[in-house]
Amino acid sequence: MQVLTLEQFIADRQQEIEGATGAFSKILRDLSLGAKLISFHLRRAALSGILGELGITNVQGESVQKLDHLSNTLFRQLFAKNPHMAGFASEEDDTFTPLNPEGKYVIVVDPLDGSSNIDVGVPVGTIFSIYRRRTPVGTPCTEADFLQGGRAQVAAGYILYGTSTLLFYTTGKGVHGFTLEPAAGDFLLSHPDVKMPEKSSYYSFNDNQFHEWPPALQAFITTFHQENRRSAKPQSLRYVGSLVADFHRNLLKGGFFMYPGTVAKPEGKLRLLYEAYPMAWLIEEAGGAATNGVQPILDIPPTKLHQRTALFLGPKTFLEKLAQTLSDHVPVEKV
Ligand code: P6P
């Protein structure tokens, strides 16, 4: 494969984001630097005493891991120095942080997704979503700059800290993956123009709340298991509890992921702006689909930074069948 660094790849395709004038390159360069530094910290965390909880709770009501805080602080500091970045929002922060009034872009991140897995050596990831600001350049960004909706994203992607450190992104011209080459200290193109297989090899969901799912979803999954058992090549369960790791495996090998809501909490657990929207754009660009069960994720209007949504990711035909089942049986009002 041709040796092409992330920077060279972006420079060659600068026109992907019209009017980007090198701004996108600088933003991806900051993401790449953050990825390298976080990867370094993760690989020796047990030796440097940065595993475990920080002793505070975040806006999600979750215990903040030391590495959550480190990753979030690192990305915020990197983008605060980036003249093109007008604002930063994160899973870890109650509200957004205005950065450079002259910047034309804002970014929202899940700085370290799946962090409860860090102490047990399971892959974790960073998820990012970038918008061109709507408010006038030269003024502080506002929350409205972050609440533009999934189809207004100009770039989205993830960093997977796994057996290798990977950076996958889209700007609407396909999904492209890069692998960190430690010898060079650079991300090199390793997965150009990724397409998700239509046939699923894996299914990924936590069924600990099966009894609380809408009856139509219970019926759909029961039928799914019956048909899977009869299949000549049954799909296997793979669920590591890190969205980025589960997503990445299913993207490359074909699979169905879901984190549904329950009758009591239809919005589920995962967050719209910095988990569902970026993953939804990536999977659509790779030929798959993303819904909340009945509606495309990218069409769900955002109302607040930490809005949650049910999330279903997989082959188009499978999600169309699911939507038909749920629409026929349960009056799920569209958001
Ligand atoms: P559960 C990690 O906490 C996360 O936000 C996602 O990365 C992951 O897909 C999901 O939650 C796992 O949740 O309830 O199955 O542990």
Boltz pocket constraint, residues with backbone or C-beta under 6 A from the ligand:
constraints:
  - pocket:
      binder: B
      contacts: [[A, 113], [A, 114], [A, 115], [A, 116], [A, 206], [A, 241], [A, 242], [A, 243], [A, 244], [A, 259], [A, 269], [A, 270]]
      max_distance: 6.0
